[in-house]
Amino acid sequence: GKRRKASRSREREEEVQARPDKRERERRRRAKSDRETGGRQRDEEGKAKIKSEQETSEQEDNGEEDNEEKEVRPESLTPEELERLKEAVDDRKKLIQVLRGKPWPMKKKLVTLRESQQFVEKYEGALGKGKGRKLYVYKVMMTKKWMKFQRDFENFRTACIPWEMKIKEIESHFGSSVASYFIFLRWMYGINMILFGLTFGLVMVPEALMGRPYGSIPRKTVPRAEEASAMDFAVLWDFGGYAQYSVLFYGYYNNQRAIGWLKFRMPLSYFLVGVGTVAYSYMVVIRTMARNANESGVGDDNSFNFSWKVFTSWDYLIGNPETADNKFASITTSFKEAILEEQESCKDDNIHLTRFLRVLANFLVLCCLAGSGYLIYFVVRRSQKFALDGLENHTWWERNEVNMVMSLLGMFCPMLFDVISALENYHPRVALQWQLGRIFALFLGNLYTFIIALMDEINLKREEENIVKFNITTWEASFYNGTVSENSTGLPFTVQPADVPRGPCWETMVGQEFVRLIISDTMTTYITLLIGDFLRAVFVRFLNHCWCWDLEAGFPSYSEFDVSGNVLGLIFNQGMIWMGAFYAPCLPALNVLRLHVSMYLQCWAVMCCNVPQERVFKASGSNNFYMAMLLVILFLSTLPAIYTIVTIPPSFDCGPFSGKKRMFDVIQETLESDFPAWFSKVFSYASNPGLSKNTPYPLPLGTAIVV
């Protein structure tokens, strides 16, 4: 009992001691619960306040929308309500126009746009009554349908642009610099389609339909000695045999002034189409340059250099992550280079060593240019000897030596120039300009060397022509005396056109050389693309995991698309078309086919075999640069054609101008035959003020009369 009493007393004492702690814990728990309750109440009050503010703002923005939406029938509205509804519709229209610039979240913009459009569509027709309201609704509906039709038609027209989607895909992966080449190629394709349409519709088709058929006259017949091999593949590959005596070349066309029941002026059409294609090309190139100049920016690289780099460096059409990373690195590198240029502008390196290396590099480049020109001249003169001996006695390489040498020089000399440029230590931008200039000089020098060699061959053909004229006269006299008696009253003699001797047609020879050059250049380009890009990419792709080093990061790696080289090749190919189209009307058609195949083949090669460039450049100034080079080539390529037309007499037995002293005499002949006499006399005096009375044909201005 004592122990129980003692334990109870201890429990009471412990309870008395623990009572304050218990009260303190209960007080803390009540305070905590009060704080939580107060926080919830404040949150609820805040939410309620925010909700009321949102509702108030929506009511302020929407105005009287609720009251208006309750009315389903606008006819029951009073004039005051209609006026308020009109103001609400106008406000919603203005809101739709300026919604893009509102500093709102995108979700709120979309919701507001959708509600505003629904409101305008629902109540826009309530501005009138009866027939007026219906007419207004009809006009609004037709306006919206017309705008939708315009948008759809614009999208359809964009989709109808040839290769537009392919070029956009290339642009998103490789940037606008690579895409500018394909845009330029498509533009060249359109120009050649126009040239092909003029030549095909006004020269080739009339001669094929209304001219004399094949075999009727000697110029349209394969000679007897060539009939056995006229269909051989080797002969047709060189555009001889039946290809030579067809509408593809100058020599097939007859000099008959009017052909067919339409009395089509064939020689006049041939001359005017040749002049018109050049004039059209000048007009289109200059007009395109003017349009590009108006669309380009007004800044340059010298003023506000860093500002231009900051605000205009990025290419917003890039959609490939790898290309975007390369573009970012390129912009960073350009800023570093600009800063270093500013810092090192006052520093002087070993200027004497730099000058010596640059002089040495230019000397080596000049040696390469001179060597390539001499090599082309040598092989052209050598090919003349092969032609005299007979091409059937020589190998395939000897028959096509000129074309293959020119194609190989155009392929390997730019690589050599790139190696030599490492000696000069130029800025990359300056080095690119020098590289383009040297390649331009190489192609131009090779082309003009080829033309000079052709001029020598033309002179040889003309000397041979004089001999053939004398032989033909002797042959006709002997044939007539041997077959016709003195008292005969029939035809003097009858001979097959294939047996008639004929002179060398130098115009057809020039056209054949240009066609072979175009074919060999096309084949070289495609073979280089197949070996240099496709096989290289296959080698790197499948042998990288088992090779001694990383093939993708080191040698040979994947190839990049050479924009400058491809553009220059395209420009000089077009220059050869302009230069040789007068003597080979088939050249525009061949070039259209070449460009069509090149678009698909190069698009495939770029997407499958190439990687984005390490330094991705914008194409802001590339278009006019391409056009400027094209204009220079157009001018330089028309000079040889004008020289041959003005100074060299045409062949006596082939072509539409045979029998005339100069090709442009067809103009004077047309004026004398189809126009009044006074008009031809006025035109003659107006075009040649220094012409004497006894001159049998008008000479162009600036032509010297040699006595």
C-alpha positions in Angstrom: 0.0 0.0 0.0 2.8 2.3 0.8 4.5 1.6 -2.5 1.2 2.3 -4.4 0.8 5.6 -2.6 4.4 6.6 -3.4 4.0 5.7 -7.1 0.8 7.8 -7.2 2.5 10.7 -5.6 5.3 10.5 -8.2 2.8 10.3 -11.1 1.1 13.4 -9.8 4.3 15.3 -9.5 5.3 14.3 -13.0 1.9 15.3 -14.3 2.3 18.7 -12.6 5.7 19.1 -14.1 4.6 18.0 -17.7 1.4 20.2 -17.6 3.2 23.4 -18.8 5.0 21.5 -21.6 1.7 20.1 -22.7 0.0 23.5 -22.7 2.9 24.9 -24.7 2.6 22.2 -27.3 -1.1 22.8 -27.6 -0.5 26.5 -28.0 2.0 26.0 -30.7 -0.4 23.5 -32.5 -3.2 26.0 -32.4 -1.0 28.8 -33.7 0.2 26.7 -36.5 -3.4 25.7 -37.4 -4.4 29.4 -37.3 -1.6 30.3 -39.6 -2.5 27.6 -42.1 -6.2 28.7 -42.0 -5.2 32.3 -42.5 -3.0 31.4 -45.4 -5.7 29.4 -47.1 -8.1 32.3 -46.6 -5.7 34.8 -48.0 -5.0 32.5 -51.0 -8.7 32.1 -51.6 -9.1 35.9 -51.3 -6.2 36.5 -53.7 -7.6 34.0 -56.2 -11.0 35.5 -56.0 -9.5 39.0 -56.4 -7.5 37.9 -59.5 -10.5 36.2 -60.9 -12.6 39.3 -60.4 -9.9 41.4 -62.0 -9.7 39.1 -65.0 -13.5 39.1 -65.4 -13.4 42.9 -65.1 -10.7 43.2 -67.8 -12.5 40.8 -70.1 -15.6 42.8 -69.6 -13.7 46.0 -70.4 -12.1 44.4 -73.5 -15.2 42.7 -74.8 -17.4 45.7 -74.1 -21.0 44.9 -74.7 -20.3 41.5 -76.3 -22.5 39.6 -73.8 -25.5 41.8 -74.4 -24.9 41.6 -78.2 -24.4 37.8 -78.3 -27.7 37.3 -76.6 -29.4 38.8 -79.6 -29.4 36.1 -82.3 -31.6 38.1 -84.7 -30.0 41.4 -85.7 -33.3 42.6 -87.3 -34.7 43.1 -83.8 -31.9 45.6 -82.8 -32.6 49.3 -82.5 -30.5 51.8 -84.5 -28.5 52.7 -81.4 -27.7 49.1 -80.8 -26.8 48.6 -84.4 -24.4 51.6 -84.1 -22.8 50.1 -81.0 -22.6 46.7 -82.8 -20.8 48.4 -85.8 -18.3 50.1 -83.4 -17.7 46.7 -81.7 -17.1 45.0 -85.0 -14.7 47.8 -86.1 -12.9 47.5 -82.8 -12.5 43.8 -83.2 -11.1 44.2 -86.7 -8.6 46.7 -85.4 -7.7 44.3 -82.6 -7.1 41.5 -85.1 -4.8 43.8 -87.1 -2.7 44.9 -84.1 -2.8 41.6 -82.2 0.6 40.5 -83.4 2.3 43.4 -81.6 0.5 43.0 -78.3 2.7 42.1 -75.3 0.5 39.2 -74.4 1.2 35.5 -73.9 0.8 33.4 -77.0 -2.2 31.5 -75.5 -4.1 34.7 -74.8 -3.3 36.0 -78.3 -4.7 32.8 -79.9 -7.9 32.8 -77.8 -8.5 36.5 -78.4 -7.9 36.0 -82.2 -10.3 33.1 -82.4 -13.0 35.0 -80.4 -12.6 38.2 -82.4 -12.8 36.3 -85.7 -16.0 34.5 -84.6 -17.5 37.8 -83.4 -16.7 39.6 -86.7 -18.0 36.7 -88.8 -21.2 36.5 -86.8 -22.2 40.2 -86.6 -20.6 41.8 -89.6 -23.7 41.3 -91.7 -25.9 43.0 -89.1 -25.0 46.5 -90.4 -27.9 46.5 -92.9 -31.5 45.4 -93.1 -33.3 43.1 -95.4 -31.9 42.9 -98.9 -29.1 45.3 -98.0 -27.9 43.1 -95.2 -28.0 40.0 -97.5 -26.0 41.9 -100.2 -23.5 43.0 -97.6 -23.1 39.5 -96.3 -22.7 38.3 -99.9 -20.0 40.9 -100.6 -18.2 40.0 -97.4 -18.3 36.3 -98.2 -17.1 36.8 -101.8 -14.3 39.1 -100.5 -13.1 36.4 -98.1 -13.4 33.7 -100.8 -11.4 35.8 -103.2 -8.7 36.4 -100.6 -8.6 32.7 -99.9 -8.4 32.0 -103.6 -5.4 34.4 -103.9 -3.6 32.7 -101.1 -4.2 29.2 -102.6 -3.2 30.4 -106.0 0.0 31.9 -104.7 0.8 28.6 -103.0 -0.1 26.7 -106.1 2.1 29.0 -108.2 5.0 28.5 -105.8 4.5 24.7 -106.0 4.6 24.9 -109.8 8.0 26.6 -109.9 10.4 23.9 -111.2 12.5 22.3 -108.4 11.4 24.8 -105.8 10.9 22.2 -103.1 14.3 20.6 -103.8 16.1 24.0 -103.6 14.3 24.8 -100.4 15.4 21.5 -98.9 19.0 22.1 -100.0 18.8 25.6 -98.6 17.7 24.4 -95.2 20.6 21.9 -95.0 23.4 23.8 -96.6 22.5 27.5 -96.5 21.7 30.0 -99.1 25.2 30.1 -100.6 24.8 26.5 -102.0 21.1 27.1 -102.9 22.2 30.2 -104.9 24.0 27.9 -107.4 20.9 25.8 -108.0 18.7 29.0 -108.3 21.3 30.3 -110.9 21.2 26.9 -112.7 17.4 27.1 -112.9 17.5 30.6 -114.2 20.0 29.4 -116.9 17.6 26.6 -117.7 14.8 29.1 -118.4 17.1 31.2 -120.6 18.1 28.2 -122.7 14.5 27.1 -123.0 13.7 30.5 -124.7 16.8 30.1 -126.9 15.8 26.6 -127.8 12.3 27.7 -128.6 13.5 30.4 -131.0 16.0 28.2 -132.8 13.7 25.1 -132.9 10.5 27.0 -134.0 12.0 29.4 -136.5 15.0 27.5 -138.0 14.9 23.8 -137.5 11.2 23.0 -137.9 10.6 25.1 -141.0 13.6 23.6 -142.7 12.6 20.1 -141.8 8.9 20.6 -142.9 9.1 23.0 -145.8 12.7 22.7 -147.1 14.0 20.2 -149.6 14.1 16.6 -148.2 17.2 14.6 -147.5 19.0 13.4 -150.6 17.6 16.0 -152.9 20.8 18.1 -153.2 24.4 17.5 -152.4 24.5 19.5 -149.2 21.7 17.3 -147.8 23.3 14.0 -148.8 26.1 11.9 -147.3 28.9 11.6 -149.8 29.4 8.3 -151.5 32.7 7.7 -149.9 31.2 8.2 -146.4 28.0 6.1 -146.8 29.6 2.9 -145.6 30.5 4.4 -142.2 27.7 7.0 -141.9 25.8 4.9 -139.2 28.8 3.7 -137.2 28.7 4.6 -133.5 32.1 6.1 -133.5 31.2 8.4 -136.4 27.9 9.4 -134.9 29.6 10.0 -131.5 31.8 12.6 -133.3 28.7 14.0 -134.9 29.7 12.9 -138.4 27.8 10.8 -141.0 24.1 11.3 -140.9 24.3 13.7 -137.9 26.5 16.0 -139.9 24.1 16.2 -142.8 21.0 17.0 -140.8 19.3 20.1 -139.4 21.7 19.9 -136.4 24.3 21.9 -138.3 24.7 24.9 -140.5 25.7 23.1 -143.7 22.4 21.3 -144.1 20.3 24.5 -144.7 19.6 25.5 -148.3 20.2 29.1 -149.6 16.7 29.1 -151.3 15.2 32.5 -150.4 11.7 31.3 -149.8 10.6 27.8 -149.0 7.2 26.0 -148.7 3.8 27.3 -149.5 4.2 29.9 -146.8 7.1 31.4 -148.6 9.1 31.3 -145.4 12.3 33.4 -145.6 14.8 30.8 -144.4 18.1 32.6 -144.7 16.6 35.8 -143.2 15.1 33.8 -140.3 18.4 32.0 -139.7 20.3 35.3 -139.5 17.7 37.2 -137.4 17.4 34.3 -134.9 21.2 34.2 -134.5 21.2 38.0 -133.8 18.0 37.9 -131.7 19.2 35.2 -129.3 22.3 37.3 -128.5 20.2 40.5 -128.1 17.7 38.7 -125.9 20.5 37.3 -123.7 21.9 40.8 -123.2 18.5 42.2 -122.3 17.7 39.5 -119.8 21.1 39.6 -118.1 21.2 43.3 -117.7 17.6 43.4 -116.5 18.3 40.7 -113.9 21.4 42.6 -112.7 19.3 45.8 -112.3 16.6 44.0 -110.4 19.1 42.4 -108.1 20.8 45.7 -107.5 17.5 47.2 -106.4 16.8 44.4 -104.0 20.2 44.2 -102.4 21.2 46.2 -99.3 23.0 49.5 -99.3 25.8 48.7 -96.9 29.3 47.6 -97.7 32.1 45.7 -96.0 34.1 48.8 -95.1 31.6 51.0 -93.3 30.1 49.9 -90.0 31.7 46.5 -90.3 30.8 45.1 -86.9 27.2 46.4 -87.1 26.7 44.6 -90.4 28.1 41.4 -89.0 25.9 41.6 -85.9 22.6 42.4 -87.6 22.9 40.7 -91.0 25.2 37.6 -90.6 22.7 35.0 -89.7 21.0 33.0 -92.4 17.4 32.5 -91.3 16.6 29.9 -93.9 18.9 27.2 -92.3 16.9 24.3 -90.8 19.6 21.7 -90.4 21.3 21.6 -86.9 24.7 20.7 -88.3 24.5 23.6 -90.7 23.3 25.9 -87.9 26.3 25.0 -85.8 28.6 25.6 -88.7 27.0 28.9 -89.4 27.4 29.9 -85.7 31.1 28.9 -85.8 31.5 30.8 -89.1 30.1 34.0 -87.6 32.3 33.6 -84.5 35.3 33.1 -86.7 34.4 36.2 -88.8 34.3 38.3 -85.7 37.6 37.0 -84.5 39.1 37.7 -87.9 37.7 41.3 -87.9 39.1 41.9 -84.4 42.5 40.6 -85.4 42.5 42.7 -88.6 41.8 45.8 -86.5 44.6 44.8 -84.0 47.1 43.8 -86.6 46.5 46.7 -89.0 49.4 48.5 -87.4 51.7 45.5 -87.3 54.2 44.8 -90.0 55.4 41.3 -90.7 58.3 40.4 -92.9 56.9 42.4 -95.8 59.8 41.5 -98.1 59.2 37.7 -97.7 55.5 38.2 -98.2 56.0 40.2 -101.4 58.5 37.6 -102.7 56.1 34.7 -102.1 53.2 36.5 -103.8 55.3 37.4 -106.8 56.4 33.8 -107.0 52.8 32.5 -106.8 51.7 34.9 -109.6 54.6 33.8 -111.7 53.7 30.1 -111.2 50.0 30.9 -112.1 51.1 32.7 -115.3 53.3 29.7 -116.2 50.3 27.4 -115.7 48.1 29.7 -117.9 50.6 30.0 -120.6 51.3 26.2 -120.6 47.6 25.4 -120.8 47.2 27.8 -123.7 50.1 26.3 -125.6 49.0 22.8 -124.9 45.5 23.5 -126.4 47.0 25.2 -129.4 49.3 22.3 -129.9 46.6 19.6 -129.8 44.3 21.6 -132.1 47.1 21.9 -134.7 47.8 18.2 -134.2 44.1 17.3 -134.7 44.2 19.2 -138.1 47.0 16.8 -139.2 44.9 13.8 -138.0 41.9 15.2 -140.0 44.0 15.4 -143.1 45.2 11.8 -142.7 41.7 10.5 -142.0 40.2 10.1 -138.5 39.4 6.5 -139.1 43.2 5.7 -139.1 43.6 7.1 -135.5 42.5 6.0 -132.0 39.6 7.3 -130.0 41.9 9.5 -127.9 43.5 11.1 -130.9 40.1 11.8 -132.4 38.9 13.5 -129.2 42.2 14.8 -127.9 41.2 18.5 -128.0 38.0 18.1 -126.0 39.5 15.8 -123.4 42.6 18.1 -122.9 40.4 21.2 -122.4 38.2 19.3 -119.9 41.1 17.9 -118.0 42.8 21.3 -117.8 39.6 22.8 -116.5 39.4 20.1 -113.8 43.0 20.0 -112.5 44.3 23.6 -112.9 42.0 25.1 -110.3 43.3 22.5 -107.8 46.9 23.6 -108.7 45.9 27.2 -108.2 44.5 26.4 -104.8 47.8 24.9 -103.8 49.8 27.9 -105.1 47.5 30.3 -103.2 48.8 28.9 -99.9 52.1 30.8 -100.6 50.4 34.2 -100.6 49.0 34.3 -97.1 46.0 36.3 -98.1 42.8 36.8 -96.0 40.3 34.0 -96.9 38.0 36.5 -98.6 40.8 38.0 -100.7 42.1 34.5 -101.5 38.7 33.5 -102.8 38.6 36.5 -105.1 42.0 35.7 -106.4 41.0 32.1 -106.9 37.9 33.0 -108.9 39.9 35.5 -111.0 42.5 32.9 -111.9 39.9 30.3 -112.8 38.1 32.9 -114.9 41.4 33.7 -116.7 42.1 30.0 -117.2 38.8 29.3 -118.8 38.8 32.4 -120.9 42.4 31.8 -122.1 41.6 28.2 -123.0 38.5 29.3 -124.8 40.2 32.0 -126.8 43.2 29.8 -127.6 40.7 27.2 -128.9 39.1 30.0 -131.1 42.5 31.1 -132.4 43.3 27.5 -133.4 39.9 27.2 -135.1 40.7 30.4 -137.0 43.8 28.7 -138.4 41.8 25.7 -139.3 39.2 27.9 -141.0 41.9 29.5 -143.1 43.1 26.0 -144.2 39.5 25.1 -145.1 39.2 28.2 -147.2 42.4 27.4 -149.1 41.1 23.9 -149.7 37.8 25.5 -150.8 39.6 27.4 -153.6 41.2 24.1 -154.8 37.8 22.4 -154.7 36.2 25.1 -156.7 38.7 24.7 -159.5 38.4 20.9 -159.4 34.6 21.1 -159.5 34.7 23.3 -162.6 37.1 20.9 -164.3 34.9 18.0 -163.3 31.8 19.5 -164.6 33.4 20.4 -167.9 34.9 16.9 -168.4 31.6 15.3 -167.4 29.6 17.4 -169.7 31.9 16.9 -172.7 32.1 13.2 -172.1 28.4 12.5 -171.8 26.5 15.0 -173.9 26.8 15.3 -177.7 26.6 18.5 -179.6 23.1 18.0 -181.0 21.5 16.7 -177.7 18.3 18.6 -176.6 17.8 16.9 -173.2 19.2 17.7 -169.8 22.9 18.4 -169.8 23.6 15.5 -167.5 22.1 13.7 -164.5 24.2 12.8 -161.5 23.4 11.6 -158.1 23.8 14.2 -155.3 26.0 11.7 -153.4 28.5 11.7 -156.3 28.9 15.4 -156.7 32.2 16.7 -155.3 31.8 19.4 -152.7 33.9 21.8 -150.7 34.8 21.7 -147.1 32.1 23.5 -145.0 34.1 25.4 -142.4 30.9 26.5 -140.6 29.8 22.9 -140.0 33.3 22.1 -138.8 33.1 24.9 -136.2 29.7 23.7 -135.0 31.0 20.1 -134.7 33.9 21.3 -132.6 31.7 23.2 -130.2 29.3 20.3 -129.9 32.1 17.8 -129.1 33.5 20.3 -126.6 30.1 20.5 -124.8 29.7 16.7 -124.8 33.2 16.1 -123.4 32.8 18.8 -120.8 29.5 17.3 -119.7 30.9 13.8 -119.4 33.9 15.0 -117.5 31.7 16.9 -115.0 29.5 13.8 -114.4 32.4 11.4 -114.1 34.1 13.8 -111.6 30.9 14.0 -109.7 30.6 10.2 -109.6 34.2 9.5 -108.6 35.0 12.6 -106.6 31.8 12.7 -104.5 29.9 9.4 -104.6 32.7 6.9 -104.5 34.6 9.0 -102.0 31.5 9.2 -99.7 31.0 5.4 -100.0 34.7 4.8 -99.1 34.5 7.0 -96.1 31.2 5.7 -95.0 31.9 2.0 -95.1 35.6 1.8 -94.3 35.8 4.4 -91.5 35.3 1.8 -88.7 38.1 -0.4 -89.9 40.7 2.2 -90.9 43.8 3.4 -89.1 42.5 6.9 -88.6 39.2 8.7 -88.6 38.4 9.1 -92.3 35.5 11.6 -91.6 37.7 14.0 -89.6 40.9 13.5 -91.5 41.8 12.5 -95.1 39.9 12.1 -97.4 36.7 13.0 -95.4 33.4 13.9 -97.1 33.6 16.5 -99.8 32.0 19.9 -99.7 30.1 21.5 -102.6 32.4 23.8 -104.6 30.1 26.7 -105.3 32.6 28.9 -107.1 33.9 26.1 -109.4 30.5 24.9 -110.4 29.2 28.4 -111.1 32.2 29.2 -113.3 31.8 25.9 -115.1 28.2 26.7 -115.8 29.0 30.2 -117.0 31.7 29.1 -119.4 29.5 26.3 -120.7 26.9 28.9 -121.5 29.5 31.1 -123.2 30.3 28.2 -125.5 26.6 27.9 -126.3 26.4 31.5 -127.3 29.6 31.3 -129.3 28.7 28.1 -131.3 24.9 28.3 -131.6 25.1 30.2 -134.9 26.9 27.3 -136.6 25.1 24.5 -134.7 21.4 25.2 -134.0 21.3 22.0 -131.9 23.5 23.5 -129.1 20.6 25.2 -127.1 18.7 21.8 -127.1 21.8 20.0 -125.9 22.3 22.6 -123.2 18.7 22.3 -122.0 19.1 18.5 -121.7 22.4 19.0 -119.9 21.0 21.5 -117.4 17.9 19.3 -116.8 20.1 16.3 -115.9 22.5 18.3 -113.9 19.8 19.7 -111.7 18.6 16.2 -110.6 22.1 14.7 -110.5 23.7 17.5 -108.5 20.8 17.8 -106.1 21.1 14.1 -105.4 24.9 14.4 -105.0 24.6 17.3 -102.6 22.1 15.7 -100.3 23.7 12.2 -100.3 27.5 12.8 -100.8 28.4 16.3 -99.5 28.5 17.8 -96.0 27.8 21.4 -95.1 30.6 23.8 -95.5 32.7 24.7 -92.4 32.2 28.4 -93.3 28.7 29.0 -94.5 28.4 32.2 -96.4 25.3 34.2 -97.2 24.3 34.6 -100.8 23.4 38.3 -100.4 25.8 39.5 -103.0 26.4 36.4 -105.0 23.6 36.8 -107.6 24.9 40.0 -109.1 28.4 38.7 -109.0 27.3 35.7 -111.0 25.4 38.0 -113.4 28.4 40.2 -113.9 30.6 37.3 -114.9 27.9 36.0 -117.2 27.7 39.5 -118.8 31.4 39.5 -119.4 31.4 36.0 -120.9 28.4 37.0 -123.1 30.3 40.0 -124.5 33.5 38.0 -125.0 31.8 35.0 -126.6 29.9 37.1 -129.1 33.0 38.8 -130.4 34.4 35.8 -132.4 30.9 35.1 -133.9 30.6 38.7 -135.0 34.1 38.6 -136.4 33.3 35.6 -138.5 30.0 36.9 -139.7 31.4 40.3 -140.7 34.8 39.5 -142.2 34.9 35.8 -143.4 33.0 34.9 -146.6 30.6 32.0 -146.2 31.2 28.6 -147.9 30.1 28.5 -151.5 28.1 25.3 -151.4 26.7 24.9 -147.9 24.5 26.8 -145.5 21.7 29.4 -146.0 24.2 32.2 -147.0 26.1 30.3 -149.7 26.6 32.3 -152.9 26.9 35.6 -150.9 30.0 37.6 -150.2 29.1 38.2 -146.6 26.4 36.6 -144.3 24.7 40.0 -143.6 24.0 40.5 -147.3 20.7 38.7 -146.7 19.4 41.9 -145.1 20.2 44.0 -148.1 18.7 41.3 -150.4 15.5 41.3 -148.4 15.3 45.1 -148.5 15.8 45.1 -152.3 13.3 42.3 -152.9 10.5 42.9 -150.4 10.6 46.7 -149.8 10.4 49.7 -152.1 13.5 50.8 -153.8 13.7 54.1 -152.0 13.6 52.3 -148.6 16.6 50.1 -149.4 18.5 53.0 -150.7 17.8 55.1 -147.6 18.8 52.2 -145.4 22.0 51.6 -147.3 23.1 55.3 -146.9 21.9 55.5 -143.3 23.9 52.4 -142.3 27.0 53.2 -144.3 27.6 57.0 -144.6 31.0 56.5 -146.2 29.9 54.0 -148.8 30.9 54.7 -152.4 28.5 54.3 -155.3 30.4 51.5 -156.9 30.5 49.2 -153.9 28.4 46.1 -154.7 27.3 45.4 -151.2 27.1 47.5 -148.0 29.9 47.2 -145.5 29.4 47.6 -141.7 30.6 50.7 -139.9 34.3 50.5 -139.1 35.1 48.0 -141.8 38.3 48.9 -143.8 38.2 48.5 -147.6 41.4 46.8 -148.7 42.5 47.6 -152.3 
